[in-house]
Amino acid sequence: MYVDATTSISDFEICLNKISFFDPKHEQILSVEKPGEGNMNVVLRIRTNKRSFIVKQSRPFVQKYPQIIAPIERIDVEYQFYKAVTNKAIESHIPKILAYNADNYLLILEDLGDCKDMSYLYDDRYIRTSQLLQLIDIATQIHKSKPLEYPENMELRLLNHQHIFILPFLEESDFSLNAIQEGLQEIALKYKLDETLKKEISKVGQQYLTQGNTLLHGDYYPGSWMTKEDHIYVIDPEFSFMGFAEFDIGVLAAHSIMITMKIDCLQTIKSRYPGRLNEQLLAQVAGIEMMRRLIGLAQLPLQRSIQEKKLLLEMARALILK
């Protein structure tokens, strides 16, 4: 049973009744809407005469880029993540599971209400220290979770590996960076031809594909952070896997640097995170994430001049070769 924003209310009621989540005799759907632009999955907010909730469903492709094949089972990884993260310190930062139907790749979650994702930070060029500390603390609590069993999520990791560690650094590509911003293609070529740089990136990429002992969110960036007043929620953990803590923390660092155009946040992160971190690996992950967001397919709503992007790429290279 595939659903999306075009599905009629009556069909939604039938679907939700079939999975024993909803009884149309006692509850009526009033509206179905998109709560925002989902990248990977269909995401809908359903309002009834009694409540509202979020419906997520995966497809065998990326929702935002239908030409990219992706494992439909990723919704199960998201479900397993929310089940695994059970410590009290984090429960107020993630949505509650209301229902899960594996046969239809359907996950129903608590509606967090009037939130906005934290991509606005790129325009603000500023992240408050209190926000950064809260994000580090949430990641820490995720990493402390110890599920007895957890999906390898290897198919999605292989896809992500391509987009993080390989495709942005190919000399020849169908993806025109000048279509994003004039002059970006020429600046990127320097890094695409840098064999020393690419060798280090490849090493980190191989580590990304190995099994670790730390539960990761797997995509810990502003698009996965939601805020309501001063409270932060973390969503969309379909890239989650058991890996190394420096991956989540390095991605957090990368986006903090791109937001502020400063590298100072690295020291704050290293001081605040209670676990032991390999500082070289942390810096390398941060640099790679910065590069792939600047010269790869997964572009950000990052309004920066070509000179500013050049500076960010130079910073990223220095971090990778640190």
Secondary structure, DSSP 8 states (H G I E B T S, - for coil): ----TTS-HHHHHHHHHHTTS--TTT--EEEEE-SS--SSSEEEEEEESS-EEEEEE--SB-SS-TTSB--TTHHHHHHHHHHH---TTTGGGS--EEEEEGGGTEEEEE---S-EETTHHHHHT---HHHHHHHHHHHHHHHH---SS----HHHHHHHHIIIIIGGG-SS-SS-GGGTSTTHHHHHHHHHT-HHHHHHHHHHHHHHTS--SEEE-S--SGGGEEEETTEEEE---TT-EEE-HHHHHHHHHHHHHHHHT-STHHHHHHHH--S---HHHHHHHHHHHHHHHHHSSS--S----HHHHHHHHHHHHHHHT-
